[in-house]
Amino acid sequence: MAHKIVGFAFSNSNNLSYIKNQLDAIKESFPNLEIEVSNETDLRLDRLKTKASNLFPLYIIYKNGVYKMHRSGKYDNTQIIDWLNTIHGLNT
C-alpha cells in the first residue's frame, strides 16, 4: 500500500522552502515514503472541509491516492517524524 506525504505552502512564502527542507528530512527517515511539494493552486485542497489556506503550512498523508489524514503548522523535524511514526503502515 503506497503512502505519500504532500507538503503544502503558499507559492510566494518562505514556508515553501521550509516544507521542501522538511520533506527532505522525512525522506531520509522514511525512504519508501513518496514525497511531494505543492501550493495553494492544488485541486486536492478543495476536498478539505476547512479552507486550506487557514491550515498552511500543511502536510497531507495519502494512501493509494486517497486522503488519510493531515497536520497543519510548523514543527521541527523530530516532531514531524515522531508524528509520522504513529501512522500505522507508513514504514511498510
C-alpha positions, 0 to 999 in steps of 0.5 A: 500500500503506497503512502505519500506525504504532500507538503503544502505552502503558499507559492510566494512564502518562505514556508515553501522552502521550509516544507521542501527542507522538511520533506527532505528530512522525512525522506531520509527517515522514511525512504519508501515514503513518496514525497511531494511539494505543492501550493495553494493552486492544488485541486486536492485542497478543495476536498478539505472541509476547512479552507486550506489556506487557514491550515498552511503550512500543511502536510497531507498523508495519502494512501493509494491516492486517497486522503488519510489524514493531515497536520497543519503548522510548523514543527521541527523535524523530530516532531514531524517524524515522531508524528509520522511514526504513529501512522500505522503502515507508513514504514511498510 
